Amino acid sequence: MRLFSKRLAYILLGLFLSLTLSGVFITNNFSYAVTPVPEISLTQGVRKTVLDNGLIVLTKEVHTAPVVSVQVWYKVGSRNEKAGENGISHQLEHLMFKGTKDRPVQFGRLFSALGSQFNAFTTYDETAYFGTVEQDKLEALVTLEADRMKNSVIGAEQLTSEKRVVISELQGYENSPGYRLNRAVMRSAFPNRSYGLSVGGTKADVEKFTVEQVQNYYQNYYSPENATLVLTGDFATEPTLKVIQKTFGKLPKRGNENTGTRGRSDAVNPEKLPVSSSATKKSPIVLKQPGSAALLQVVYPLPNVHHPDVAAIDVMDAVLTGGRSSQLYQALVESGLASSISASPVELIEPGWYDISVTAAPGQELPKINQVLQTSLTKIQQQPVTTAELNRAKTLLQTSFILNNQDITSQANLLGLYQTVAGDYRYVERYLEAIAKVTPQDVQRVAKTYLNPDQQTIGFFEPTQVDGKSGTSSSGSGRTVENFSPGKPVDPAELAKYLPPATSNTTSQNQPLPEEFTLSNGLRVLLLRDRSVPTVNLSGNIDAGSEFDTNSQAGLANLVAANLMNGTQTQNALTIAQKLEDRGVGLNFNASREGVSINGNGLSANLPIMIQTLADVVQNATFPSDQLELSRDRALTSLKIQLDDPRGLGRRVFQQAIYPENHPFYSFPTEKSLKSISRQDLVKFYKEHYRPDTTTIALVGDFDPASVKALLNKAFSKWQAQGKPVNISLPPVSLPKSTKRVNSVISGKAEAVTYLGYSGISRKDPRFYAALVLNQILGGDTLSSRLGTEVRDRQGLTYGIFSAFAAGSQPGPFLIQMQTAPNDTQKAIASTIALLKQVREQGITEAELNTAKRSITNSYPVDLANPSDVADLILKNSVYGLSLAEIKEFPQQIDAVNMAQVQQVIKDLIHPENLVIVTAGPGGD
């Protein structure tokens, strides 16, 4: 598993409203260590400069990769919103991409043309915009950010179209039972505070925003003295500061005197813990609505980020929910009461909260789960935590800051967050020092102080319906064949005149190649040394994925992978968990279609324990029956959640409409198939498919290659394959003879999700590079592609739309995915089909081709700037049968794509008359 600081995860990822459509997955399990954590200063080399206009500039040279991250953090979020304007911070975030007076174009297209990996988010205390690019694009990115700080165009046309997009986004969140429960709980917990309102706002408020209202908000808050500019990466500080002075330095102050606190409805002392207005304990909130699994949420008030108890509170949280050996995981998940448990202490500019969320296991009652939860919380108040628990928790909070700052973008995020929320980027150093000093008595004290039953707000979500129901399919539905003519494609040459120039072309050909060798048992290993950070990242693949499942036992591969860490011949599940967590090592397994992925990371000193544990579980797993039943219950809960999610159900129905029943990509778990799988089935599958000669491991990090080779040879020497591996011959998949429509209705949903497509190509297909370039033009980016420009920007029909060739070892689907309001679905589908026909009939332009190629190749160095991403990349290249040099040659392959190749790909792979179209959601038009 990937380690992640839960505080940062909650603030930066858990609740932010992202501009572009993306999926963020945060694991609920974390790993800890008692081994010494290297003393690495996360703020060493940071230089703080304050311009005359009040803009705070933080610069940090990091010369580990030829990329830079440019981020602007505004000290404004939902905390600053008045009554009736809930969501205006988020609405403005969207409008900041609509163009400026001098650049009246979608800024997403400009960023994409630069090859920037960009996004934005709004949360309680801040709104942030960030992009990471090749080093020579730094000045261009700074110029664009300065331009939109002062000159963004916020007119009636822009607001009208982006309101529809924001409402689509908000209605998409309404599809989630967890979102609806959280909203009710937070409103009850903080009835008179802005923190009690949803960051994204409400549909009612968004619909009423006026141009003048949003313009005034922009004028008040988007001012240099209310912002922090953060730059990290491969640049020289002095000349970069001259660029910043030339661009941002000329911007005038324009905010009010107290911009950072203006408009707050929070009538509280920031240093004082808010208390309930009720003298009696509140009854639980109960939501009985259509949904999937039963949910429990409990919220307690906490102090603000500067309170001296913050470190002890965070250690308490790690003791309670950090990893498999944590107190609440053992009490709720290992007991079979819950499928998952997570918690987050949220300490912000003003007093925050502690949030505990539980997903019930099948058949378990929420009041009983809450009773056990309350008993467990009473225990930590009455009994001091053990030394082992304390050390494990501290190591989570120390190690996660190292592991989560291996890449340049994350380092900038850290600086921007603490400068904005805590008022000082150096806060992180004081925080980590405070963590080291926390005692068992401190943990017990804060548990007594803040886990006060009289101050808790409890919410129950009790689902009234759990199963999505598919409609019947029909061929050639005329409802999507309305008369629609898309606008002319955006001319990249016209766009280019708004792009600031890059300083020079710094594309590097110095990317080191991994070393590859094979153990005597056939296990393939890829090693790439990276000494920039004292960490190691492991990615692995075993050819034991769900492609080997039968329809009657769909889910078997996943159950095997989920049970690997549940015990071996010498260790039980808890022993394995504690051994890893005591050392800050993350290790997990997940079965996908084409294999079982292995993900591990940790400090370099702990690589031996990672490898030894990996070797033990792939050779000696015992699959205890009691753990199998717990994992089966979790799989059944996940199935219910998938069938209640339009994205999950839609993708399932889409795949099954494309592939025949005898194809591995058709198979999905069902309640019946999961319940039919026995322990003997797991053991048989394990023995048959977990083999060294079908396993590949990639390691990237700070290690000595010779020592690693010796370690691997020793750990895996006894793992021997018997016979030959099982090979699957996939049946050919043909296009549908005409358009095929399937509607899947799920009760209680607000937004629909639609998939369009058919079977595509594999990664080794010689047409892949041309297909990737074509896809970049068609729908590779929500804000800059033809689909995004037409369906999202011009018509405002969707929050997000994108296309992709899901190309793996075997041909996966070509698909287009979009989210729409039910009454916009048919028009969005018709618009999409019209765009496909436009590409099919008219092709693309030379300017589009060149822009798409530059966008892909310019962004590629950013992918190589994160060691964990590099480990994934070199692993996939190997598994797909590509050469070791692919990691270096990929940009050249893209550059070599010509117009004739793209036109051939259009002819071969774009078929607007032969689409499978699946819509999952509330139904109706």
N, C-alpha and C positions, 0 to 999 in steps of 0.2 A: 504494500500500500504506500501511497505517497504521504509523507508527513506534511502537515499544514498547521500553522498557527491558527487556532480557532478564533482568537480575537480578531486577527486580520481577516480571516475567512468570512466572519460574520459581517464585519464592517465593509469590506471591499467586495465580497462576492455573494454573500448570503442574501442580502436584501437590496442590492443596488438595482436600479432600473437601467439596463443597458440599451444604448441606442440601436445597435444592430442585433439581429436575431442570432442568438448563440445559445448553446447549452453548457451549463456549468454544473459539474458534478463534484460534490465534496463528500468524501468518505466520513462516516461517523466514528471510525476507529482511528486511534492515533498511537504512536509508539514512543516509548521513553527509555532513558538509559541512566545508569548510575556511574558509568565510566566518565572520566573527566572530559568536559567539553572544551575544545580549543578556545582560547581567549582571542576572539576575532572582533575587532572594532568595526561595527557596521557603519559608523560615521567617520572613520578615518579617511582623511583626504577630502572631506566635504568643505567647500568654501561658501560662506554666506555673504552675499552682497545685497545691499538695499539701495535701489535707485532713488533718485530725487523725488520721483512720483510715488514712492512708497512700495513699489513692487519688490517682494523678497525673491532673490535668485539664489538657488542652491545648485552648485556645480560639483560633480564628482567624476574625476577622470578614472576610467576603468578600461584598461587596454588589453582585455582578454579576447575581444572580437571586434571586427571593423564595423561596429554599429553604434548608434546613439539612441537614447530615449529622451523625448521632449514631452514634458507634461505640464499642464496648467491646472492648478487646484484653486478653485474659488471657495471662499469661506461663506457658502450659502447653500442651504438645503431645506428640507421640509421643516426644520426647526424654525426657520425664519418666516413661515407663511402665516398670513392672517386668516381669520375665519372667512370662508367663502372662496379662498384661493388655494385650497389644498391641491397640490400637484403642479403649481405654476413653475417651481424650480425645474421639475422634470420636463414640463412642456417647453421651457426655454432651452433646455439642453438639446432637445430635438431641433429647435429652430436655429440653433447655432451652426447647423450643417447646411442651411438653406442658401448660403451665399452672403456676400458683402456688397457694399456700394461699388467697389472697384472690381470685384470678382463675383458677378451675379450668376454663379453656377453652384451646383451641389458640391460641397466641400469633400464629400466622400469620394467623388471622382478624382479630385485633385490629389487626395492622399493616396488613393489606389494607384494613380499614375506615377507617384513617387516610389511605389513599392512599400509604403508604410503599412505596418500592422497596427491598426488604430481602433480606438473605441472611446466611449465616454460613459460615465455613470453619475447618477444622482443618489445621494443617500441623506441621512438625517442632518449632518453638519456640513457637507461639502458637495460640490459638483466638480468633477475632474474630467479632463480631456487628455488623452495620451496617444502618442504614436512612436513607434520604434522603426528606424530606417538605417540604411547604409550611411556611413559617416559623412559622405559628400553631400547628403541631402539635409544636413543639420540646419543650415541657414535657410533653406526653403521652408522647412517645417516651422522654424521660429517665425519666419515672415508671415506665414499663414495664420499662426496662432495669434500674433500681434494684430493682424488685420481684423480677425473676428472678435477680438476683445473690444475694439472700438467701433467697427463699421458694419456689424451684422445687420442685414435687412430683415426687419420684422414687419411685414405688411399683411394686409387682409388675405391675399392669395396664399402666402406662405402659411399663415396661421390656420386657415380653413383646411388646407390639405393635411397639415401635420396634426391637427386635432383628430382627424379620422384615424391617422396612424397610431396616435397615443391611445385613443379609445380602443382600437383593436388590440393593442398591447395589454391594456388594463383588463379587457374582457377575456383575454387569454389567461391571465392570472386567475380569473374567476373560475376557470376550469379546475383549479386545484383545491381540493378540500382543505389542505393544510394552509393555504393562503386565506381562505375564508375563516377558518378557525382562528388563525393568528390575528386577523383584523378585529374580530369580535373580542378576543382576549385583550389586545392592546388598548382598544377603546375603553374597555372596562377598567383596566389597570391604571390608565392615565386619561381620565375623562376631560381634564382641563388643561392638557398639555399637547403641544404639537407632536411630540414623540408618539402619542397615542394614535396618530393618523397615519394612513398608508403613505409611503414615500411617493408613490406614483400618482396619488390623488384619487379623486372619484370622477366617474363619468359625468355626474351632475355639475360639478365645479368646472371640469374641463370644457364642457359644452358652453359655459357662460363666459369664458375668458374673452376679453376684448383686446384689440390690438394695442390700445392705449395702456391697458393694464400690464401687458407683457412688456411693452416698451419701457414703461416706468421701472419695472422690476429689473430689467436689463441695465438701465441707466444707473440704478441705485447700487447694484451688487457687482456688476462686471466692470470693475475699476481696478487699476493697478494696486492701490493700497489695500485691496481686499483679496489679493491673489498671491500665490506662490508659483514661481516658474522653477521647475526642476529639470536639470539635464545630467544624465549619467552616460558614460560610455567613452568611446575612442575619439577624444577631441583634445585640443590644447586650450587651457582655461583663458588665457589673456586675450587671444584673438576672438574667442567665442564671446567673451564679455563685451567686446567692441561691437559684435554683431547684435547682441541683446540691447546694448545702449542705442544703437542705430534704429532698431525696430520698436522694442517695447519702451525704450527710454523717452521717446517723443510723445507717448500717450499721456494725456493729462489726467489728473485726479478728477473724478466726477461723482463719487459716492457721497452719501451723507456722513456726518461726523462719526456716528456710531453704526456704521454699515453692518459690522459683524453681528450686532444684536438686534438690529431694527426689525420690527414686525413680529417679534416673538409673542406668542400667546402663553408662554410658560411663566406663570407667576410664582416662581420658586427661587430660592437662594441656591445658586449653583454649587455651593459647598455643603448644602444641607440635604440630607436624604428625604425625599418626598414621602409622606405618609398618607395612608388611606383616609378619605374623608368620612368613612364609615367607622363607627365605634365597634361594630360587631363583624364577625367573620362573614365574608361574602359566600353565598351559595355558588356552586359551579355553574358556569355557562354551559348550556347544552344545545348543540346544533344537531338537529335530525334532518338530514338532507341527503339527496342522492350522492353517492360516493362509493369508495372502495373499502379500505381498511378503517377500523376504529382508531381514533387519534386522541391523545391526551397532551395538553399543554399547560404548563405551570409557569407563572411569571412572578418574580420578586423584585421590588425596587432595589437599586444599587446606587452608590455615590458616583460622582463624576470622575473623569480620568485623572485628576490631580489628587484624589484622596489617598492618604497613606495606606489604606487597606487594599488598594487595587492588586498589588502583587500577591497578597495572601488569598484574596478572592479567586484569582486565576489559578493558584496552586490548588485550592479547594476544588475548583471545577475539574482540574486534571485528575485529582484523586477520585472524584465521583464518576467521571465519564471518559477518562483518557485510556482507551485501549480495552482489550478483552479482559484484562485482569482488574479493571477498575470496579469500584464498589457497586455502582448502579448497573453496569453491564452484567455483573455476576448475579445481582439480585433480581433483575428483570428479564434479561435476554437468556442467560444460561439456565434460568429456572423455567423457561418456556412461556412466561407471561407475555413477553413482548418480542416483536421482530426486530426492533431497533430502538436505540436510545441515543439522543444527542443533547448537548447543552452548550450554551454560549453566554459568558458574561459580557455585557455590552456597556462599556464605560466611554462616555462621550463628553462633549463640551459641558453639557448639563447632566444632572443625575440620570443614570441609565437603568438597566434591569438585568436580571439573570433569567434566562429562558431555558426551560427543560421541555423537550418534546419527545413523546413516546408513540411508537406505532404498535398497536396491539397484535399479538399472535392470534391466529384463527380460533374463534370460540372463547376467547378470554374477555372478561367483563372489565370495563374501564374503572368502575369503583374499586374493584379488587386491586387492579394495577396501581391505582392512586394510593390505596392503603399501604401497599408494600413500598411504594416510593416514599411516602411520608415516614414510614418506619425507618427506612434507610437514611433519610435526611436527619431524623432524630438521633440515629446512631453516631453520625459524624459530629453532632453537637455534643454528645455525651462521652464519646470515647476518642482519645487522641489517635491520630493516624500513626501507623508504624513508620519506622525509619525507612524501610524499603518502599513503602507507598510514597512517602515524601520525596525521596530521591528520584523515584521514577517520574513523579509529576514535575519536579524541577527540570529534569532533563528534557522532557517534552517541550517546555516553554523556552529552554535555552537552545536545544538542538534545532527546533523548528525554524528559528530565526536564521540559522546558517543554511539549512537545507532549502528554505524558501527564498533565499536571496542569491542563488547561484547565477541567475540571469540578470541582465542589465535593467530590463523593464521592472522587475520586482524590486530591485534596489531603489529605483526612482519612486516607486509606489510607497515604499517604507518611509522615505524622507518626506514625501508630500503629505502622507497621512499624518505623521506626528507633528509636522510644522503647522498643519491646519487645525487638527483637533486638540493637540496638546500645547500648541504655541511655540514649540521648540523641537527641531528635528533630533536633538540630542536626548530627548526624552527616553528613547529606546535603551540607551546605555544606563541611565538611572533605573529604568524598569528592570533590566536584567540583573543589575546589582542588588536591587530589592528582592528579586526572586531568590537569589542565592542566600539571603538572610532569613527567609521565612522559616519558622519553627513549627513543630506540631501544635504547640499552644496557640500560635497565630491562626492556624487553620481552624482549630476548634472555636476560637473566639469569633472569627468572622462568620462561621457557620451559625453560631448562636445569634449573632447580631443581624444577619441578613436573611437567613432562611426562617423568617418569622411567620408562623402559620396565620397570624392575624393580618399579615400584609400580603399574603399570596392571592393571586388571581388564577383560578383553575378553569380550564375549558375542556369539554368533552365533544368530540365529533362522532356521532353515531350514524353510520351509513344506512340509508333506507333502501338502496339498490346497489348492487355490486357488479353486475355483468353488462358489458357492452353487447349489443345485439346487431348483427350485420343484416343489412337489407339484401335484396336479391339483385343480381347483376343484370344489366341489359346492354345490348350491343347498339352502337351507333346512335346514342341518345341525341336527338336534335336540339336539346335544350342548351347545348354549348355551342351550337353552330349559328350564332346570331351574326348579324352584319357588323363587323368591327374592324376598323383599320388602325393599326398602331401608328404612333407618330414616327417621324423619321429618326433613325438612330442618331445619338449624339456624335457630332463630328469631333474626333480627338484633336484634329488640327485647330479647331475653334477653341477647344478646351486648353490646348497648349499655351495659348497666349496669356492665360491667367496663372500659369505655373511660374513660381519664382525659379530662377536658374540654380542648378546644382553647381557646387564649386569646382568639382573635377570628377573624373570617373575613377573610382578607387576599387573597382571590382577585383577581388583578390583570387589568385589561383593557388594560394598556399594552404588550402584546407588539407590537413594531414589525413592519410588513409588509415583505416583500422588494420591491425594485424590479425590474420585468420589462421587458425590451426584446428586440427581435429584430434580428439583424444582417441586412445586405442579402441574404445568401445563405440566410436562413431559420433560422439557428441561434438558438435561444431561450436567453436568459441571465437568471438570477435573482441579484440582489445584495442581501446583507444585511450592513451594516457592524456590526462588534462590536469595539470597541477595548479590551476588557478584558485581552486577552493579545496579544502581538505575533506572532500566528500567523494562518494562513489555512487553511481547510478547503474542499476542492472535492469535490462530488458531481456526477456526470454520468450521462446515459443516452443510448445510441444504439439505435435500433430495429433491432438486428441480432442478436437473440437466437436461441436454439435452436428457437423456433417456426418458423423458416425452414428448419430441417433436414428432410431426408427420412429415412424409416426406414433406407434403404440407406446414407445418409451421416450418420447420427446422430453428433454430436460435432464436426461441421464448424464451427459457430459458436464453440464453445469453442476449437478449434485456431486459428481466425483471431484471436480475442482474445488467446490465449496467445502469439501470434507477433508482435503489433504492435510490441513493444519490442525485437525481434531484429534491427533494422536498417532504415535508411531510405536514400534516395538519397545522403545526405551523411554518414551516421554508421553505424558497425556497432554490434552489441549492447553490446560492452564500452565503447565511447565514450559511448553513451547512459547506461549504468549509472554510469560514473565521473562524468559531468557532473552527474547528479542526486545521487549519493551524496557528492560533494565539497561539496555545498551543503545537505545535510540535507533534500532534497526526496523525498517518497514519492509514487509515481505507479504505479497498476496498473489492469488491466482484467480483468473477469470476466464471462463470458457466462452469463446465466440464461435462463429461459423467454421472458421478455418484453422482453429487451434486454440490452445490454452495459453493465454498470455501470463507471463511472470513479470511482476514489477517489484523492484526492491530499491531502497536507498538508505543511506546512513553515513555516518562519519567514516573516513577511510580506515581508521584504526579498528573499526568493527566489521570490516569485510570478511574476516574468517568466520565469524558467527553467522553471518548471512549465508555464506556458501555452505557451511556445515549443516545449517538448518534446511536449506534448499535440497541438499543431497539426501538428507535423512527422509524428508517427506516424499520425495519422488521415488524413493526406493522402498521405504518401510512403512507407509501409511497403513493403518489398521482399520479405519472406518468403524468406530464404535457405534453400536446400534442406537444408543440414546442421543448421540450427537447427530446421527442421520435424521432422526425424527425432528429434532429442533431445526435442522437445516431444511427439511422438507416443509415444515410449517412456514419458514421464512420464504421459501420459494412459492408457496401457495399465496402468501400475502403479496409478494411481488407480482404474481400473476394477476391478482385482483386489481392492483394499482395500475398495471399496464392496460388491462381491459377497460379501466375507467378513464384513461388518458387518451384523448383523440390522437395524439402523436403516436403512442404505443399501439393502440388498436388499429389506427390507420396504416401504420407500417406493416403490421402483421397481415392485414387483409390485402394490402397492396402486393406483398411478396407472394401470398397464396393465389392471387389472381394472375401473377406472371408465370410462376413456376408450376409444373405438373406435380401431382402428389408423390411421384417416385423420385423427385429431386430433393436433395438435402436442404436446399434453401426454402423449401415449402414448409418444412417441419417447425412447429412451435409447440412449447409445452401447453398442456391442458390440465385441468384438475384431475381428470381421469388418468392421464399418462403419469403425472407426478406421483399419484397415490399408488400406482401399480409397480413402481420401482422398488426392488428389494435390496438388502445389503449385499446379497450374492451378486446382483447385477452390477453394483458398484465395483466389487472386487474383480469380477470378470473383465469389466471394461478397463479397469486400472492395469491389470496384468497384460492385457492385450495391446493397449494403446500408449501407455507410458513407457517409452523406450528411449535409450540414449541416442540411437541412430536417427530418431525423428525429433531431436531436441537441439535447439540453437540458443546460445546465451551471448549477449553483448554486454560488455562492461566499459563504462566511460568514467574516468575520474582520476584521483590522485593515488596511484599505486605503482609498484614495481612490477613490470610484466613478468619477469622471471619468477618472482615470488608467487604471483597469481597462478602461473602455470603449474608450479609445484603444488599449490593449494588445491587446484581443480583436479589434478591427477590423483592426489591422495583421497579427496572427498568422493570422487565418482568412480574409483578403480573397480569397485565390486559391482557396479551397475552394468549388467550385460544383457544384450538383446537375444531373444530366442526366435529363430526362424526369420521370416521376412515381414516387414510392416504391411499392414492392410492398405490396399490401394482402392480408391473409389473411382469408378468410371461414371462421370456425370452425363445424363441424357441431354441431347441437344434441346435448346429452347427456342421456339420460333416466335415471331411477332404475332400479336392477335390480328385476325383478318380484318377487323374494323375496330372502331373505338369501343371500349368495354367500360361500362360504368358500374360502380358498386357504392352504395351509400350505407354507412354504419352509424346507427343512431345510438347516442348515449344520453340518458336522461340527466337533466340538471346542468348541462354545459351552456356556456355563453358564446364561445367561438368554435368555429369549425377548422379542421386541418385537412388539407387536400394534398394528395400525392398524384403525380402524373409521370408516366414513364413506361419502361419495358426493359427486357434483358439487354445488358450492354457488353463491355469488353473486359479483359483481364489486364493486369498491370504489365505483363510481358508482351501484350499486343503491340506490334510495331506502330500502330496508329495512336498509341496512348498520348504521346507528347502533343500531337496535333489536336487530339480530343481535349486535352487539358487547356490548350490555348483557346479553342473554340468555347469551351465551357466558361472560361474567364470572361469572354465577351457576352455570352448568353445570360449566365446567372451565377457566376463565381463569387460575386460580391453583391450584397443586398443594396448598397448605395450607388455602385458605379456601373452595374451591368445593364443590359437592355431590359431584362425583366424587372429589375429594381427601379430603373428610370421610369418605365411605363406604368407598371402595376402598383408600385408603392408610391413613387414621388409624384407622378402626374395625376394619377387617379385616386391615390390614397385608399386603395382597397385592402391593403394588408400591412401589418406591422413588419413582416419579414417574408421574403421570397428568395429562394436560391435554387441552383441546380448543381448536380454532381454526377460524375461517373464513379460509382462505388467499385473500383477495380482492385481486386485482390489476386490471389493465386489462381482463382477461377473467375470467370466473367460474373460480375455482379450487376445490379440494375443501374441504368441511367434513370435519374429521378429529378423531379422538380417538386419542392415542398413549399407550401404557403399556409398562412393563418389568416382567416377572414371572418367577418361577421356573417351569420347565416344568409342574410339577404344580399350580401355582396359576393357570395361564392360563385354563382353562375357567371356573373360578369367577369370575375377574376379568371375563371377557367377559360372563358371565351377569349379574353385578352391574351392569355398565355398561349393558347393554341394559335391565335393569329400571329403572335410573335414567332412561334416556331415555323409557321408557314412563310413568314417574311424572310427568315434565315434560309429556309429551304429554297425559296424561289429567287431571292435576290442576293444571297450570300452575304459576305462581309466586305468591308473596305480594307485597303492596304494600311490605312492609318489605324484602324481598329486592331488589325493584326499586330502591327509594331507596338502599339500601346499595351496590348495584352501581354506580349512577350516581355516587354520591359517591366511591367508590373510584377510578373511572376519571378523573373530573375532578380529584380531589385529587392524583393521581399525575402528571397531565399537565404541570404546571409543572416537575417534575423532568426530564422529557424535554427541556424547553426550556432547561435549565441547562447543556447541553453543546454547544458550537458545532458540533462534527462531527455530532452527532445532529440539530441544527437544519438543517444543510445537507442531510442525507439526507431530512428531513421535507419541506422546501419543494420539493425535487426531486420526490419521489414525488407530492406533491399536484399538481404541474404535469403530470407524466407521466400521472397518472390523470384529468386533465381537470377538476380541482377549481379553485375560485377562489383568488386570492392571499390572500384573507381567511380561508381555511380554517384556517390556523395559529392564528389568533386566535379563530375562531368554533367550533372543534371542541368545547370544553366546553359551549357553548350548545346545540349539536346533541344532545349526550348528555343534557343537562338536560331537553330538550324531549321525550324519549322517554316515552311513556305506556303504561299497562297494555294498552290495546287494541292498540297497535302490537306489543308483545312477544307478546301472545297470537296475533296474526296471523302473526308470524314463526314461532312454535312450530308453528302449523298448516301453514305453507308449507315450513318447512325442517327440522323434526325428524321423521324417519321411521324408527323403530326396527324396522319390519318389512321395510325395504328396504336393509339395510346391506351394504356390501362389508367383509368381515373378513379381514384378512391377518395371519398370524402367521409370523414368521421367527425361527429359532433352532435349538436342539438337537433339536427334535422330541420326541414322546412326551408323555404326560400325567402 
